[in-house]
Amino acid sequence: MAGMVAKAATGGALPGYNAAMIRITSRISLDEREIEESFIRASGPGGQNVNKVETAVQIRFDAARSPSLPDAVRERLLATRDRRITADGVVVITAQRFRTRERNREDAVARLVELITKATVVPETRRPTRPTLGSKKRRMDEKSRRGAVKALRTRKPDAE
């Protein structure tokens, strides 16, 4: 327990600690030292435990300055309109779903991995297409039909 607090306070790994790599895809891995974690008190129900123990975890990942992310992935990640990404390019994720620090930390890291994984997908570029001759003909036929229906609605003055 004390090791996790010290790790959170230093913003990364302890001296002499060999940081693990967090695998995003087969080609992208994050160094665990790039993630700052801090523990905060969770809100919501929890009985006597909720006011004494800091079980919620908040992780911060500086995506704008991370050497682990390829430039294209970084640009797509920072371009996503997500409230968890600050204007400085720092991803902040808070997890408090579980009652233990370990499970909340795993949950937060899993959500970070999911967010970065979504940014690895290259969107397909749209190729402009032209409407087919058949679709143009159907559109014009329908326009003529609607115009004819509307023309029947006009009242003609009586010729008396």
Summary of the structure (lengths in Angstrom):
residues: 160
radius of gyration: 28.3
end to end distance: 100.2
largest distance: 105.9
contacts: 364
relative contact order: 0.12
helix: 44%
strand: 16%
